Amino acid sequence: MQIFKNKWFSKFAREEGILDKELCEAVRDANRGLIDADYGGGSA
């Protein structure tokens, strides 16, 4: 699998201290459905 960062996200990740290794792991987890997200919709 190839994972690409655009210029804006690359700068954002660098400023936030997100390493490429961490980003790749997060993308692999998301592809396997291993994410738990709260989008702040207000419903419990």
HTML snippet that shows the backbone in 3Dmol.js (N, CA, C, O; Angstrom):
<script src="https://3Dmol.org/build/3Dmol-min.js"></script>
<div id="view" style="width:600px;height:400px;position:relative"></div>
<script>
const pdb = `
ATOM      1  N   MET A   1       0.844  -1.173   0.000  1.00  0.00           N
ATOM      2  CA  MET A   1       0.000   0.000   0.000  1.00  0.00           C
ATOM      3  C   MET A   1       0.891   1.238   0.000  1.00  0.00           C
ATOM      4  O   MET A   1       1.902   1.287   0.701  1.00  0.00           O
ATOM      5  N   GLN A   2       0.512   2.225  -0.784  1.00  0.00           N
ATOM      6  CA  GLN A   2       1.225   3.492  -0.801  1.00  0.00           C
ATOM      7  C   GLN A   2       0.395   4.542  -0.075  1.00  0.00           C
ATOM      8  O   GLN A   2      -0.823   4.618  -0.238  1.00  0.00           O
ATOM      9  N   ILE A   3       1.071   5.337   0.716  1.00  0.00           N
ATOM     10  CA  ILE A   3       0.417   6.409   1.459  1.00  0.00           C
ATOM     11  C   ILE A   3       1.127   7.705   1.088  1.00  0.00           C
ATOM     12  O   ILE A   3       2.350   7.802   1.190  1.00  0.00           O
ATOM     13  N   PHE A   4       0.362   8.688   0.660  1.00  0.00           N
ATOM     14  CA  PHE A   4       0.930   9.959   0.233  1.00  0.00           C
ATOM     15  C   PHE A   4       0.443  11.088   1.135  1.00  0.00           C
ATOM     16  O   PHE A   4      -0.682  11.061   1.635  1.00  0.00           O
ATOM     17  N   LYS A   5       1.312  12.080   1.335  1.00  0.00           N
ATOM     18  CA  LYS A   5       0.938  13.290   2.063  1.00  0.00           C
ATOM     19  C   LYS A   5       1.059  14.460   1.094  1.00  0.00           C
ATOM     20  O   LYS A   5       2.052  14.587   0.377  1.00  0.00           O
ATOM     21  N   ASN A   6       0.035  15.316   1.079  1.00  0.00           N
ATOM     22  CA  ASN A   6       0.180  16.522   0.265  1.00  0.00           C
ATOM     23  C   ASN A   6       0.998  17.551   1.048  1.00  0.00           C
ATOM     24  O   ASN A   6       1.312  17.346   2.220  1.00  0.00           O
ATOM     25  N   LYS A   7       1.333  18.645   0.391  1.00  0.00           N
ATOM     26  CA  LYS A   7       2.201  19.657   0.994  1.00  0.00           C
ATOM     27  C   LYS A   7       1.614  20.206   2.295  1.00  0.00           C
ATOM     28  O   LYS A   7       2.326  20.352   3.288  1.00  0.00           O
ATOM     29  N   TRP A   8       0.303  20.511   2.284  1.00  0.00           N
ATOM     30  CA  TRP A   8      -0.327  21.067   3.478  1.00  0.00           C
ATOM     31  C   TRP A   8      -0.270  20.082   4.642  1.00  0.00           C
ATOM     32  O   TRP A   8       0.099  20.457   5.756  1.00  0.00           O
ATOM     33  N   PHE A   9      -0.638  18.815   4.389  1.00  0.00           N
ATOM     34  CA  PHE A   9      -0.669  17.842   5.475  1.00  0.00           C
ATOM     35  C   PHE A   9       0.734  17.528   5.972  1.00  0.00           C
ATOM     36  O   PHE A   9       0.939  17.301   7.164  1.00  0.00           O
ATOM     37  N   SER A  10       1.692  17.514   5.066  1.00  0.00           N
ATOM     38  CA  SER A  10       3.071  17.269   5.471  1.00  0.00           C
ATOM     39  C   SER A  10       3.535  18.325   6.475  1.00  0.00           C
ATOM     40  O   SER A  10       4.162  18.001   7.483  1.00  0.00           O
ATOM     41  N   LYS A  11       3.220  19.591   6.186  1.00  0.00           N
ATOM     42  CA  LYS A  11       3.578  20.682   7.107  1.00  0.00           C
ATOM     43  C   LYS A  11       2.825  20.534   8.425  1.00  0.00           C
ATOM     44  O   LYS A  11       3.411  20.686   9.497  1.00  0.00           O
ATOM     45  N   PHE A  12       1.532  20.240   8.351  1.00  0.00           N
ATOM     46  CA  PHE A  12       0.721  20.051   9.556  1.00  0.00           C
ATOM     47  C   PHE A  12       1.290  18.925  10.424  1.00  0.00           C
ATOM     48  O   PHE A  12       1.453  19.091  11.633  1.00  0.00           O
ATOM     49  N   ALA A  13       1.588  17.786   9.806  1.00  0.00           N
ATOM     50  CA  ALA A  13       2.103  16.636  10.551  1.00  0.00           C
ATOM     51  C   ALA A  13       3.436  16.974  11.216  1.00  0.00           C
ATOM     52  O   ALA A  13       3.672  16.604  12.366  1.00  0.00           O
ATOM     53  N   ARG A  14       4.295  17.672  10.497  1.00  0.00           N
ATOM     54  CA  ARG A  14       5.591  18.054  11.058  1.00  0.00           C
ATOM     55  C   ARG A  14       5.398  18.962  12.265  1.00  0.00           C
ATOM     56  O   ARG A  14       6.040  18.763  13.296  1.00  0.00           O
ATOM     57  N   GLU A  15       4.515  19.964  12.149  1.00  0.00           N
ATOM     58  CA  GLU A  15       4.272  20.894  13.256  1.00  0.00           C
ATOM     59  C   GLU A  15       3.637  20.208  14.459  1.00  0.00           C
ATOM     60  O   GLU A  15       3.871  20.615  15.597  1.00  0.00           O
ATOM     61  N   GLU A  16       2.842  19.178  14.220  1.00  0.00           N
ATOM     62  CA  GLU A  16       2.176  18.450  15.302  1.00  0.00           C
ATOM     63  C   GLU A  16       3.017  17.295  15.839  1.00  0.00           C
ATOM     64  O   GLU A  16       2.619  16.631  16.797  1.00  0.00           O
ATOM     65  N   GLY A  17       4.168  17.053  15.234  1.00  0.00           N
ATOM     66  CA  GLY A  17       5.052  15.987  15.699  1.00  0.00           C
ATOM     67  C   GLY A  17       4.574  14.592  15.335  1.00  0.00           C
ATOM     68  O   GLY A  17       4.902  13.626  16.024  1.00  0.00           O
ATOM     69  N   ILE A  18       3.799  14.476  14.255  1.00  0.00           N
ATOM     70  CA  ILE A  18       3.309  13.172  13.802  1.00  0.00           C
ATOM     71  C   ILE A  18       4.368  12.551  12.898  1.00  0.00           C
ATOM     72  O   ILE A  18       4.667  13.084  11.830  1.00  0.00           O
ATOM     73  N   LEU A  19       4.924  11.443  13.320  1.00  0.00           N
ATOM     74  CA  LEU A  19       5.953  10.765  12.538  1.00  0.00           C
ATOM     75  C   LEU A  19       5.325   9.955  11.410  1.00  0.00           C
ATOM     76  O   LEU A  19       4.187   9.499  11.515  1.00  0.00           O
ATOM     77  N   ASP A  20       6.089   9.783  10.322  1.00  0.00           N
ATOM     78  CA  ASP A  20       5.594   8.979   9.200  1.00  0.00           C
ATOM     79  C   ASP A  20       5.223   7.570   9.653  1.00  0.00           C
ATOM     80  O   ASP A  20       4.239   6.999   9.183  1.00  0.00           O
ATOM     81  N   LYS A  21       6.013   7.016  10.565  1.00  0.00           N
ATOM     82  CA  LYS A  21       5.741   5.665  11.073  1.00  0.00           C
ATOM     83  C   LYS A  21       4.368   5.618  11.752  1.00  0.00           C
ATOM     84  O   LYS A  21       3.607   4.671  11.550  1.00  0.00           O
ATOM     85  N   GLU A  22       4.055   6.629  12.548  1.00  0.00           N
ATOM     86  CA  GLU A  22       2.767   6.695  13.243  1.00  0.00           C
ATOM     87  C   GLU A  22       1.614   6.883  12.258  1.00  0.00           C
ATOM     88  O   GLU A  22       0.555   6.274  12.406  1.00  0.00           O
ATOM     89  N   LEU A  23       1.829   7.724  11.262  1.00  0.00           N
ATOM     90  CA  LEU A  23       0.804   7.957  10.253  1.00  0.00           C
ATOM     91  C   LEU A  23       0.506   6.674   9.481  1.00  0.00           C
ATOM     92  O   LEU A  23      -0.657   6.340   9.260  1.00  0.00           O
ATOM     93  N   CYS A  24       1.543   5.959   9.075  1.00  0.00           N
ATOM     94  CA  CYS A  24       1.357   4.708   8.332  1.00  0.00           C
ATOM     95  C   CYS A  24       0.607   3.681   9.174  1.00  0.00           C
ATOM     96  O   CYS A  24      -0.266   2.976   8.668  1.00  0.00           O
ATOM     97  N   GLU A  25       0.948   3.599  10.454  1.00  0.00           N
ATOM     98  CA  GLU A  25       0.257   2.664  11.348  1.00  0.00           C
ATOM     99  C   GLU A  25      -1.222   3.034  11.479  1.00  0.00           C
ATOM    100  O   GLU A  25      -2.084   2.156  11.474  1.00  0.00           O
ATOM    101  N   ALA A  26      -1.513   4.320  11.594  1.00  0.00           N
ATOM    102  CA  ALA A  26      -2.901   4.773  11.714  1.00  0.00           C
ATOM    103  C   ALA A  26      -3.696   4.461  10.445  1.00  0.00           C
ATOM    104  O   ALA A  26      -4.855   4.055  10.525  1.00  0.00           O
ATOM    105  N   VAL A  27      -3.083   4.647   9.284  1.00  0.00           N
ATOM    106  CA  VAL A  27      -3.763   4.351   8.016  1.00  0.00           C
ATOM    107  C   VAL A  27      -4.028   2.854   7.896  1.00  0.00           C
ATOM    108  O   VAL A  27      -5.108   2.444   7.470  1.00  0.00           O
ATOM    109  N   ARG A  28      -3.043   2.037   8.272  1.00  0.00           N
ATOM    110  CA  ARG A  28      -3.243   0.575   8.223  1.00  0.00           C
ATOM    111  C   ARG A  28      -4.370   0.159   9.164  1.00  0.00           C
ATOM    112  O   ARG A  28      -5.202  -0.670   8.795  1.00  0.00           O
ATOM    113  N   ASP A  29      -4.410   0.717  10.367  1.00  0.00           N
ATOM    114  CA  ASP A  29      -5.483   0.399  11.316  1.00  0.00           C
ATOM    115  C   ASP A  29      -6.846   0.803  10.758  1.00  0.00           C
ATOM    116  O   ASP A  29      -7.816   0.054  10.877  1.00  0.00           O
ATOM    117  N   ALA A  30      -6.917   1.984  10.151  1.00  0.00           N
ATOM    118  CA  ALA A  30      -8.182   2.456   9.583  1.00  0.00           C
ATOM    119  C   ALA A  30      -8.639   1.531   8.462  1.00  0.00           C
ATOM    120  O   ALA A  30      -9.828   1.230   8.355  1.00  0.00           O
ATOM    121  N   ASN A  31      -7.722   1.084   7.639  1.00  0.00           N
ATOM    122  CA  ASN A  31      -8.080   0.172   6.542  1.00  0.00           C
ATOM    123  C   ASN A  31      -8.585  -1.172   7.055  1.00  0.00           C
ATOM    124  O   ASN A  31      -9.369  -1.844   6.386  1.00  0.00           O
ATOM    125  N   ARG A  32      -8.135  -1.556   8.239  1.00  0.00           N
ATOM    126  CA  ARG A  32      -8.593  -2.816   8.837  1.00  0.00           C
ATOM    127  C   ARG A  32      -9.851  -2.613   9.682  1.00  0.00           C
ATOM    128  O   ARG A  32     -10.360  -3.564  10.277  1.00  0.00           O
ATOM    129  N   GLY A  33     -10.349  -1.383   9.736  1.00  0.00           N
ATOM    130  CA  GLY A  33     -11.557  -1.099  10.501  1.00  0.00           C
ATOM    131  C   GLY A  33     -11.308  -0.968  11.993  1.00  0.00           C
ATOM    132  O   GLY A  33     -12.243  -1.066  12.787  1.00  0.00           O
ATOM    133  N   LEU A  34     -10.071  -0.751  12.380  1.00  0.00           N
ATOM    134  CA  LEU A  34      -9.716  -0.689  13.799  1.00  0.00           C
ATOM    135  C   LEU A  34      -9.702   0.748  14.316  1.00  0.00           C
ATOM    136  O   LEU A  34      -8.768   1.155  15.008  1.00  0.00           O
ATOM    137  N   ILE A  35     -10.734   1.508  13.980  1.00  0.00           N
ATOM    138  CA  ILE A  35     -10.796   2.889  14.456  1.00  0.00           C
ATOM    139  C   ILE A  35     -12.058   3.086  15.279  1.00  0.00           C
ATOM    140  O   ILE A  35     -13.077   2.435  15.049  1.00  0.00           O
ATOM    141  N   ASP A  36     -11.972   3.983  16.228  1.00  0.00           N
ATOM    142  CA  ASP A  36     -13.116   4.362  17.050  1.00  0.00           C
ATOM    143  C   ASP A  36     -13.120   5.878  17.069  1.00  0.00           C
ATOM    144  O   ASP A  36     -12.250   6.495  17.683  1.00  0.00           O
ATOM    145  N   ALA A  37     -14.083   6.478  16.406  1.00  0.00           N
ATOM    146  CA  ALA A  37     -14.072   7.929  16.263  1.00  0.00           C
ATOM    147  C   ALA A  37     -15.349   8.549  16.804  1.00  0.00           C
ATOM    148  O   ALA A  37     -16.436   7.985  16.679  1.00  0.00           O
ATOM    149  N   ASP A  38     -15.198   9.715  17.404  1.00  0.00           N
ATOM    150  CA  ASP A  38     -16.323  10.525  17.858  1.00  0.00           C
ATOM    151  C   ASP A  38     -16.289  11.803  17.033  1.00  0.00           C
ATOM    152  O   ASP A  38     -15.376  12.616  17.178  1.00  0.00           O
ATOM    153  N   TYR A  39     -17.280  11.982  16.172  1.00  0.00           N
ATOM    154  CA  TYR A  39     -17.304  13.136  15.289  1.00  0.00           C
ATOM    155  C   TYR A  39     -18.026  14.325  15.902  1.00  0.00           C
ATOM    156  O   TYR A  39     -18.248  15.324  15.217  1.00  0.00           O
ATOM    157  N   GLY A  40     -18.394  14.244  17.163  1.00  0.00           N
ATOM    158  CA  GLY A  40     -18.983  15.377  17.857  1.00  0.00           C
ATOM    159  C   GLY A  40     -20.376  15.751  17.389  1.00  0.00           C
ATOM    160  O   GLY A  40     -20.728  16.930  17.378  1.00  0.00           O
ATOM    161  N   GLY A  41     -21.170  14.768  17.004  1.00  0.00           N
ATOM    162  CA  GLY A  41     -22.515  15.032  16.512  1.00  0.00           C
ATOM    163  C   GLY A  41     -23.516  15.385  17.590  1.00  0.00           C
ATOM    164  O   GLY A  41     -24.632  15.800  17.278  1.00  0.00           O
ATOM    165  N   GLY A  42     -23.148  15.230  18.853  1.00  0.00           N
ATOM    166  CA  GLY A  42     -24.020  15.614  19.943  1.00  0.00           C
ATOM    167  C   GLY A  42     -24.990  14.537  20.398  1.00  0.00           C
ATOM    168  O   GLY A  42     -25.660  14.726  21.413  1.00  0.00           O
ATOM    169  N   SER A  43     -25.096  13.426  19.701  1.00  0.00           N
ATOM    170  CA  SER A  43     -25.994  12.352  20.140  1.00  0.00           C
ATOM    171  C   SER A  43     -25.182  11.288  20.864  1.00  0.00           C
ATOM    172  O   SER A  43     -24.082  10.933  20.440  1.00  0.00           O
ATOM    173  N   ALA A  44     -25.724  10.797  21.932  1.00  0.00           N
ATOM    174  CA  ALA A  44     -24.989   9.835  22.751  1.00  0.00           C
ATOM    175  C   ALA A  44     -25.337   8.427  22.419  1.00  0.00           C
ATOM    176  O   ALA A  44     -24.800   7.499  23.024  1.00  0.00           O
TER     177      ALA A  44
END
`;
const viewer = $3Dmol.createViewer("view");
viewer.addModel(pdb, "pdb");
viewer.setStyle({}, {cartoon: {color: "spectrum"}});
viewer.zoomTo();
viewer.render();
</script>
